[in-house]
Each structure stands twice: as C-alpha cells, then as structure tokens.
Amino acid sequence: MSDQHEKSAEIIKSCCTKFYENDLVSLVLGENFHPGGEELTLYLGEKLRLDENSLVLDVACGSGTSAITLAKRFGCHVVGIDLSEKNLAKARVKANAARLSQQLNFVKSDAENITFEHETFDVVMSECALCTFPDMKAAVNEMHRVLKKGGKIGITDVTIEDEIPNNLKEVIYHVICIAGALSAPGYQKILSERGFIDVHFEDHSYAIREIIERIGKLALSLDIIEKFCECDLAESLGINFERANNILKRGFEELEKGTFRYGLFTGIRGEN
Ligand SMILES: C[S@@+](CC[C@H](N)C(=O)[O-])C[C@H]1O[C@@H](n2cnc3c(N)ncnc32)[C@H](O)[C@@H]1O
C-alpha cells in the first residue's frame, strides 16, 4: 500500500471509530450499532450453531452488545475486537454487570491485522462492520487466518446493489462510514475467493427499514420537544431536522427500490 493510501485508510478508520463512539449515535442506534438488533444477532448465533464449546471472535464488536447476547444465550466464549478504546471499555463494564466476564474478553485490535494466532477460533462473526474497513480483502483474509479449518463465518452487512443518488452518497459514504459496501454477489465473491465454501446469502432488509423508522420517530420527537420548550435543540445537537427528514425519506425510497439491502452471509472455512 502506498503512503498516501495508508494515510487515507487511517483517516477512514479513525472517523468511523469516532462516529460510533459518539453519544448522539448511541442515543439514535441504542445498544446495538447494527440493523436487526439483538434478534438478528441471536438468529446469526443459531445459524452458526453456537454452544458452550464454541470460541467466537466478534470482529469490530462496538460496545460488546452482540458478544454479551451470544455468551448469555449460547454459553459460548467470545473475544470482541475493536479499534475504539471507549467502546471496549463500555463492553468490559457491561460484561461485568452481566456477570459474564469469564466468558468474554475485549481487546483492541485492527480487523485488517488481527492480533491472534492462526486457527484460534471455531467461529468468526462481524455485524455491520466489513463495509467500513478500507481494506475489506485484508480483513477477510485475517478472518480466514484466525478461523480453524471447518470453522464457520457469519457476517451481516449493508449491500449496495445499484447507483446511490448523490444527495444520499454524502451521508452514506462520509457520515455512517459505509463507503466500502458491495453488492450481495460482491461479498459472496470475496468470501469464496478467500477459501470459504458453502457461502450463503439471506436478505434481512426489513432491519434497515426498522432503523430508518426509529430515526424518523426520534427526529420527530426532538422536533416536538423543540417546539414545546421553545428551545433551539437542533442547533445545540447540530441537527438540521428538515434536512434529516429529507434524507430519511430518500433513504426509504431507495430501500424500497432495492438500491441497498441488509444481508446475512454464512460460510465455512475450507481446508486451504
Ligand atoms: C457499525 S459499528 C458495529 C459495531 C458492532 N458490530 C455492533 O453491531 O454493535 C462499526 C464498528 O467498527 C469499528 N471499527 C472500524 N474500523 C475498524 C477496524 N479496522 N478494526 C476494528 N474495528 C473497527 C468501529 O469502532 C465500530 O465500533
């Protein structure tokens, strides 16, 4: 990688990390920073056939919600890695509070350079994060490397199936950091090329619809609060409600058209 590329990759990673550390983002998204919430995480856990013998790696674990949910439901051990010290610290506090510290470990590590030995994990999973990595192929290589032969991979992510209109591009590329999202066949190709077999895709786009609706309701309630208390909430939060509503409306229309989707990918690490 050239120096210039390396520099811009570091900027993308740091922007993404800061965005998902922001308290306003936590307010909007809640504990889960991915569409589908706990329900989709548990469904993924079922698909990956987790049990108390599974050692799982959660790549880009955020504040640890998925890792904790899986440890609680399936009795598995989960290592969560992320670049955000702030979210990792939150994850450790939540694991302690849930009395699950014995099953959970949160470590700072870059998805593109995972600090674990070859063939360490039975399962590698990652929710709504692959599309944010500047070098997605490097991340998939690393997931493959740390997974035992015959181990399972489970990924949920945004897919972009068609050209995104310009006014949505800015938000999608620079605000929610999903510049690298591929089409569903694009992700399947990367996984297959790296040696994953039995690669399957399932559509879970309803999960994005739910998030857009939730953000819409939140924007509306902030708008009502602002009118009620005659305060300039928008300015103090740095939000332009009208613009936010327009973006949400466009997002909804593009989702209905199938321009982007939310998908679940599973596969098995082959012998190579
Ligand atoms: C959309 S959030 C998803 C978090 C979590 N998987 C969840 O579903 O709640 C994306 C996460 O990726 C992390 N991240 C971004 N680039 C990363 C990288 N190169 N390595 C590890 N984590 C990274 C961010 O800090 C953030 O926590």
The ligand as an ORCA input file, in Angstrom:
! r2SCAN-3c Opt
* xyz 0 1
  C     -21.326     -0.054     12.759
  S     -20.290     -0.321     14.159
  C     -20.729     -2.035     14.520
  C     -20.412     -2.425     15.951
  C     -20.916     -3.794     16.418
  N     -20.544     -4.859     15.497
  C     -22.419     -3.794     16.597
  O     -23.102     -4.382     15.764
  O     -22.902     -3.200     17.571
  C     -18.704     -0.450     13.421
  C     -17.565     -0.685     14.439
  O     -16.362     -0.957     13.699
  C     -15.268     -0.471     14.457
  N     -14.131     -0.423     13.527
  C     -13.984      0.376     12.447
  N     -12.854      0.065     11.787
  C     -12.286     -0.970     12.463
  C     -11.116     -1.761     12.246
  N     -10.311     -1.528     11.207
  N     -10.850     -2.752     13.126
  C     -11.660     -2.994     14.187
  N     -12.784     -2.276     14.433
  C     -13.091     -1.281     13.582
  C     -15.774      0.852     14.982
  O     -15.010      1.320     16.086
  C     -17.229      0.472     15.365
  O     -17.293      0.045     16.705
*
